[in-house]
């Protein structure tokens, strides 16, 4: 795959979005009224988590009786999939919408295609994923890992959400399988929202941004000084092992999320 795909810029009014297909098809910049919302740097912005989200225990998963091993990118685990380290291709861009794709390849053991689309409006951004198989069914997940700046020049951001439960986190950073009442932060934790993800970020007197998705899982990470992460995803961390959702020849995996904002 060529790594020469150029960055794609979408804009509506004074909102500008930059996507870098050559660099894992991540959002490298989202500027609203000239203010950058995402932490800058090659590891940051907002990257895709595909074909799995979060940590995979010991880098291993099964499909039926077959055991597969992934590279240990967060030893002793594998983390966040392979899509963020892959060069994607641009399929279409119109100035306010764009779509990208890549074909699954080693180290992922199953052939298939991942697509990601972006639709920018004056006060919202809609993101969507599709994963389809070219052959055998396989378990997969998809989600987004945005690094929102904690501070936009005023007061620090406030995170508000109402989850049905929190996945108890073990010392190995994986869910133990127990669901507990949501605890106070700081968090590096997965939450269940069976009615859909709904999390609000408020930068007082500046901006309110809501992350919504029909997905039922979100990871909230706010242990860093510079940024906070609100990650809607199609299943929990280690979900390929604990709650597998299969991509089949007749049923792709599809997930969407919308960020909408209001200036305060």
Secondary structure as GFF3:
##gff-version 3
##sequence-region A 1 264
A	DSSP	beta_strand	8	12	.	.	.	ID=ss1
A	DSSP	beta_strand	15	20	.	.	.	ID=ss2
A	DSSP	three_ten_helix	21	23	.	.	.	ID=ss3
A	DSSP	beta_strand	26	32	.	.	.	ID=ss4
A	DSSP	beta_strand	35	36	.	.	.	ID=ss5
A	DSSP	beta_strand	46	51	.	.	.	ID=ss6
A	DSSP	beta_strand	55	56	.	.	.	ID=ss7
A	DSSP	three_ten_helix	57	59	.	.	.	ID=ss8
A	DSSP	beta_strand	60	63	.	.	.	ID=ss9
A	DSSP	beta_strand	66	69	.	.	.	ID=ss10
A	DSSP	beta_strand	78	79	.	.	.	ID=ss11
A	DSSP	three_ten_helix	83	85	.	.	.	ID=ss12
A	DSSP	beta_strand	89	93	.	.	.	ID=ss13
A	DSSP	beta_strand	97	103	.	.	.	ID=ss14
A	DSSP	beta_strand	112	121	.	.	.	ID=ss15
A	DSSP	beta_strand	124	133	.	.	.	ID=ss16
A	DSSP	beta_strand	138	139	.	.	.	ID=ss17
A	DSSP	beta_strand	141	146	.	.	.	ID=ss18
A	DSSP	beta_strand	148	149	.	.	.	ID=ss19
A	DSSP	beta_strand	157	161	.	.	.	ID=ss20
A	DSSP	beta_strand	165	169	.	.	.	ID=ss21
A	DSSP	beta_strand	175	180	.	.	.	ID=ss22
A	DSSP	beta_strand	188	192	.	.	.	ID=ss23
A	DSSP	beta_strand	197	203	.	.	.	ID=ss24
A	DSSP	beta_strand	207	213	.	.	.	ID=ss25
A	DSSP	beta_strand	217	221	.	.	.	ID=ss26
A	DSSP	beta_strand	227	233	.	.	.	ID=ss27
A	DSSP	alpha_helix	239	242	.	.	.	ID=ss28
A	DSSP	beta_strand	246	247	.	.	.	ID=ss29
A	DSSP	beta_strand	253	263	.	.	.	ID=ss30
###
